[in-house]
Amino acid sequence: MPPTREQFIELAKVRNDLELGPSETGSKREKDALVVDPTCKAKGKLILNSGACWIKNPDAATLSRMIELAHELNGRVVDHAGRAYTSPTEYYLHPEDKEVLENRGLKLPK
């Protein structure tokens, strides 16, 4: 299961490099949240919606931060092709992600 908004809120209470803010995206019922680094070490803004946290084309620093946050929240960073990242340059195919890709009829990454 992806980390919840509540888990991000709790994590933000103990980390000075994690802040949640409002976003203009999302449904009328539930707006997305922006997950930002107020220390500006990681420049990318993550979008948190429906339990998923995503970003388009993160730089290496932002991807590293995502991996660190995912580890603390017992999650993982997975790209659109199903690769789970352990570092900005290393990835693997998690068995659960492989099953999802196969069920959707999508091509498995190499």
C-alpha positions in Angstrom: 0.0 0.0 0.0 1.3 3.5 -0.8 2.0 5.8 2.1 -1.1 7.8 3.2 -1.4 11.6 3.6 -1.6 11.1 7.4 1.8 9.3 7.3 3.3 12.2 5.4 1.8 14.6 8.0 3.3 12.7 10.9 6.7 12.4 9.1 6.7 16.2 8.5 6.4 16.8 12.2 9.8 15.2 12.9 11.7 16.3 9.8 12.8 19.9 9.0 13.2 19.1 5.3 9.6 18.1 4.7 6.6 20.3 4.5 3.1 19.8 3.1 1.3 22.6 1.4 -1.9 23.1 -0.7 -2.0 22.4 -4.4 -4.3 23.6 -7.1 -4.6 20.1 -8.5 -6.9 17.3 -7.4 -10.6 16.8 -7.3 -13.2 19.2 -5.8 -13.6 16.7 -3.0 -10.0 16.2 -2.2 -7.2 18.6 -3.3 -3.7 17.3 -3.7 -0.9 18.3 -1.4 2.5 19.5 -2.4 5.4 17.9 -0.6 8.3 20.3 -0.6 11.7 20.6 0.9 11.9 24.0 2.7 15.7 23.7 2.9 15.8 23.6 -0.9 18.3 20.7 -1.1 15.8 18.9 -3.3 14.2 21.3 -5.8 11.3 19.1 -7.1 7.8 19.4 -5.7 6.1 16.1 -5.1 2.4 15.8 -5.6 0.5 13.7 -3.0 -2.9 12.5 -4.1 -4.9 9.4 -3.2 -2.0 7.8 -1.4 0.5 8.2 -4.2 3.3 10.7 -4.3 4.5 11.5 -7.8 6.7 13.9 -9.8 7.6 14.2 -13.5 11.3 13.8 -14.4 12.9 14.3 -11.0 16.6 15.3 -10.8 19.0 13.0 -8.9 18.7 14.9 -5.6 14.9 14.8 -5.7 14.9 11.1 -6.6 17.3 10.4 -3.7 15.0 12.3 -1.4 12.0 10.3 -2.7 13.8 7.1 -2.0 14.7 8.2 1.5 11.1 9.2 2.3 9.7 6.0 0.8 12.1 4.0 3.0 10.9 5.9 6.1 7.3 5.3 5.1 7.8 1.6 4.3 7.1 2.3 0.6 9.1 2.3 -2.6 9.8 4.6 -5.5 8.5 3.2 -8.8 8.6 4.8 -12.2 6.0 4.6 -15.0 7.8 1.4 -16.4 7.5 -0.4 -13.0 11.2 -0.1 -12.0 11.6 0.3 -8.2 14.6 2.5 -7.3 17.2 1.9 -4.6 19.3 4.9 -5.8 19.0 7.4 -8.6 20.9 4.9 -10.9 19.9 1.5 -9.5 16.6 -0.2 -9.8 14.9 -3.6 -9.7 11.5 -5.1 -10.6 9.5 -5.7 -7.4 7.4 -8.8 -7.6 4.2 -6.9 -6.7 4.9 -4.3 -9.4 5.6 -7.1 -11.9 2.2 -8.7 -11.2 0.5 -5.3 -11.7 2.2 -4.7 -15.1 1.5 -8.2 -16.3 -2.2 -7.9 -15.3 -2.4 -4.6 -17.2 -0.8 -6.3 -20.3 2.1 -3.9 -20.1 5.7 -4.6 -21.2 8.1 -5.5 -18.4 11.2 -3.3 -18.0 14.6 -4.9 -18.5 
